[in-house]
Amino acid sequence: MHSAVMQNEKYIKFADKNTVEVIALGSLDKGIEAKDHRADTYEATVDGKKVQLLVEFPNLTVEEMLALNTSKASSYNNTGKIPYTSIVDPWTLEELQKWSGGIGSGTIQEAVLEARKKLTKEHGPGIERKSLRDIQEAGDNARELAGKGDFAKAMEALKKVESLAKDQQLLQERIEKARTDVVAGATAALDGIDAMKADDPAKAKSELSKLMGKLRGTGLEDRAKELQAELVEAAKAGG
């Protein structure tokens, strides 16, 4: 079942567009203890942190797999047999279709498409994974640019993916969160220059000059211009 469906290239492409796969695996801990090769892990970086991911289930850690087995996912199989497969309504968590024993990927795909028609009619279209990935990538890129002080470029990176979030609150919230982080970084940079003006106005003026063009789109342009005017006046007063 695992190799015929979960590792089936055509099914993987289908699932990327149509399903969220959840697996409850009851014997993983035994496999780890027995040093079964199917429980092997590899090191990867996720959200800036080094983690150990399962070779058999890429992008999932051992802890995540064990947690899935103690989640509601494991409660659907009341047959005592494995494998057990079901299609679950993500809104109600009720089973829409179920199979006990092995099942072909084609049969699952047909049932998923029928279930998707029903769910789309009731709740509207879902979020495409590609859009989710593109927005995540844009957010990561924006934060990286902001970390280098390129706040205008960071805001532009987020603006490019705004159309992907149309009518999708979750995606809009992710863009807004990234935008908030960028503005927070720009505000901190401006605060630093503002704090500098009393002791070293010349240096503050120089630093602000470098920052001005990088604030485009952050909403801090007017504050920067006001600070610039203050520094010009301070320079005049100082002779």
N, C-alpha and C positions, 0 to 999 in steps of 0.2 A: 504493500500500500504506500509506504513511504517513497520508495524508488519509482513506483508507477505513477504516482500523483505529485507528491511534494518535490520530487527531483526531476519531474517531467518538464522539459524546456518549454513546450507549448503551454502547459498548465501554469507555469511560473509567470509567463507573459500575460496570460489570461487573468490570473489572480492579482497581478499588479494593478490592473484596471478595474477589477470587479469585486474583490473580496478582501476581508481582513482575516488572515489565517490564525487560528488559535489552537494550540496543541497541548493536550494534557498527557504527559508521559510518566507513567508510574514507576518505571524501573531505572531511572537515570542514576539515582543514588547508588543502586546496586552495581550498575555499570562502572561508575567512578571507582567504587571500592575494589572491583575486580580488575581495574585498569583496562577495561574494554576499549579498543581503538575508536569505537563510535562515540566515546565520551571524551576524546582528545580535544584540547583547546589550542587556540593560537592567540598571540598578543596583538592588540589593535589599539588605536587611539580613538576614543569617543568623547566628544565635547571637551577635548583637551586633556582627557585623563586616560592613562594606560589601563586597559581591561583585558580579561581573558574571555574570548568568545569561543563557542562550540564549533568545531569543524563540521559536524553533522547538521547543525542548525545555525548557519552564519548569522551574525548580528545579534545573537542571544547569548547571554551569560548563563552559567550554571544556575546562579541564584534566580535569574528570571525564569528559567525553565522549571525549576522546583516550585517557584511561586505560582506559575500557571497551573501546576498539578494540584495545588491546594485552593485554587480559585473555583468559581462557579462552573468553569469549563468541564471540570471532572464530574459534575453532578448529572450531566445529561445521559451518560451511559448507565442505564439501569438493567442492562441485559446480562452483565457479567462476562461478556465476550469482547474480544478485541480482534481487529480494529473496529471502531465505531465512529461513524461520521454523521454530522448533522449540519444543517443550515439554520442559523439562528437569526431572528429578527433583532437588529441592534437596538431598536427602540423599546421593545417589550421583553427581550431576552427569551422569547418563546420559540420553540422549535418549529420551523416551517417544513422541514423535510429531514428524514433520518434514514440511515442504512446501517445494518449490523453485518459485519463481515467485509470482505474486500469489495471495492467498487471502482469502476473505470473512471478516468478523468473526464471523458466525454459526457458521461451520465451526470457527473457533478456539475459540469459547465452548463449543461442544458437546464438543470434545476436552478442553478444560481441566476441565470438570465431571466427565468420566469419569476423568481423571487425579487429580482432587482426591478422588474417592470412594476410589480405590485408596490414595492417600497418607494420607488420614484414617484408613482402616482399619489401616494399618501403623504410623502414628506419632501418631495422635490429632489433634484439631482444632488448627489453627494460630491465630495471633494476629490478631485483627481490627485493621485499620488505625485504625478509630475509637477503639478502646481505647488503642492506642499513642499516637494524637494527644492523647486526653484526658489520659493520664498525663504526656505530655511537657508539655502546657499547665499541668497542676497543679504539676509540678516547677518550671517556669519561674516560675509565680505564687508558689510557696512561697519560692523563692530571692529574688524581688523583695521579698516581705513581710519576709523575714529581714534583707534589706539595710536596711530601714527600722526594724528593731528589733521588728517585730510577730511574734515567734517563735511565740506561741500560735496566731495566725491561720494562720501558715505550716503548722504541724502539722495544723491542722484541714483545710486545703486538701488535704493528702496523704491524710488519713484518708478523705475523701470518695470517693477513687478506689481504695481498697484492694480493694473487691469486684471491680473489673475485672481485677485481677491474680491472681485465684484460680486455682491450678494452673498458672500461667504464670511460670516462673522468671525469664525476661527482664524481664517487667513488674515483678515483685516486686523485682528488683535495681535497677531504675530508681527505684522509689519509695524504696527503702532508701538509695540514693545521695543523693537529694534530702533525705531525712530527716537523713542524716549531715551534709550541708552546713548544714542549719538548726541542728542541735545544735552544730556547730562555731562558728557565728556567735554563738549564745547563750552558749556557753562562753567565748568571747573577751570578750563584754560583761561577764560575771560576773568573769572574771579581771581586767579593767580596774578594776572596783570594788574587788575584793579588794586589788589593788596600791595603791589610793588610801587605804585605811583607816589606814595608818600615819601619813601626812602630813596628811590632812584627813578624819578620821572623820565629821565632820558632813556634808560633801559626799557622802561615800561612802554614808552612811545615806539621804540624800535621793535619790541616784541609784538605790540599790537599791529604795527604795520605789516608784519609777517602773517599775522592771524586773520586780518580783515577779509581777504579774498577767500579764505577757507571756511568762513561762516555762512556763505550763501545757502539759503534754504533752511537754516536752523531757527529763524525767527529772532536771532540775537543781533541782527545787523544794526538796528536802531540803537541798541544799548552800546554797541561797539563804537558807533559814530559819536554818541554822547561822550563816551570815555575819551575818544580821540580829541574831541573839542576841549575837554578838560585838560588834557596833557599839552595841547598847543598853548592854552592860556597859561598853564604852569611854566612852560618853557619861556614864554614872553616875560612873565613876572620874574623869573630867575635871571633875566638879562641874557 
